[in-house]
Amino acid sequence: MAKHTPGPWKFDESWGAVMSEGDSSHLVTPPPNKAGRLICPMWTGCNLAEMSDEERETDHANARLIAAAPELLEALRMMAEGYAQYIEYAESMCAIGRGMSHPVVGNGVTHDAALRLARAAIAKAEGGAA
């Protein structure tokens, strides 16, 4: 299975696309002569002059989220690993009567459920079953 283009990615507003900053393969050169790999064009087939301010703001917000994806994925991987270790530790404390329990994280979600959601999001990002 293919892996995603390594980050960092950034939204290049002058070209209307999310671009990589580090990958030199499949280079494109948007104005003004910035080299990087095209990750995601944001305005394909759109006439920018006809877009409302709200549509442009929404596209910019989407582009910023897409550009942050590599860092978000790496952070979630690290958090999920640490969280899994915490849950294992908490379970061992419960087993020896130290009184630790599995409190809810928020909105009634347990630690186990939060870890499952994180792992599902990671799998989805990596092309596996979500």
Buried (B, 14 or more C-beta within 10 A) or exposed (E): EEEBBEBEBBBBEEBBBBBBBEBEEEEEEBEEEBEBBBBBBBBEEBEEEEBEEEEBEEBBEBBEEBBBBBEBBEEBBEEBEEBBEEBEEBBEEEEEEEEBEEEEBEEEEEBBEBBEBBBEBBEEBEEEEE
